[in-house]
């Protein structure tokens, strides 16, 4: 059966940006000030991680980290590209590649933060095999996170795709939909609220945690081997500046890793550690 999907439910992410975003245009980035770095984050627990990195950066490097929070996935990159931020921390490489391609930007990764496996949640069903044929499944409408969701469905044999490894797969790439699921695309921030209306919704950590959801609640989840590790992103040429290197080093500290474990449990995997280092840290934490 051909898949049914609706683009009419898409919402424009930029509309959801905090009012503070507009204030950025008046203040600009840090310029030549090597002791200040302006960073954009998504409001919620990931901002708490940056606040911990801010503390480490001040104590270790005398670096003042100024944090601006956003409520959507577009505005932090707009602010960075316009020079109103020095860095942002919220996106993975496939999303960054897509934004650079679409907007003609030259934003680059300065360092890795965490892998947050995406999960599929339901308020109506307690097991994936209880979801009836023809049910509605909601996906994030940004290209990379939509693809992540489709790949999880495919790897659990719920749909088939032209390419099971395509990092930018869309519903148009579904070649088999044996359960006749209806796929709808929503702005990521709207997905927790959609749980009352859909059978299943794919929600990433940015919006799952504030909604009271943990990865342990998910009926489906992304593999820990996923390549979608989040990044600290800057303009091309800034990645070697001292203040950016110090920001990355502060974020990649044990204190921030411990804070992530406190906030997300197993739902946050340090992207700068090897799998063995991460597993060792988890085991050490459990022994304490």
Buried (B, 14 or more C-beta within 10 A) or exposed (E): EEBBBBEEBBBEBEEBBBEBBEEBEEEBBBEEEBEBBBBBBBBBBBBBBBBBBBBBBBEEBEBBBBBBBBBBBBBBBBBBBBBBBBBBBBBBBBBBBBBBEEEEBEBBBBBBBBBBBBBBBBBBBEEBEEBEEEBBBBBBBBBBBBBBBBBBBBBEEBBBBEEEEBBBBBBEBBEBBEBEBBBBBBBBBBBBEBBEEBBBBBBBBBBBBEBEBBBEBBBBBBEEEBEBBBBBBBBEEBBEBEBBBBBBBBBBBEBBBEBBBEBBEEBBBBBBBEEEEBEEBBEEEEEE
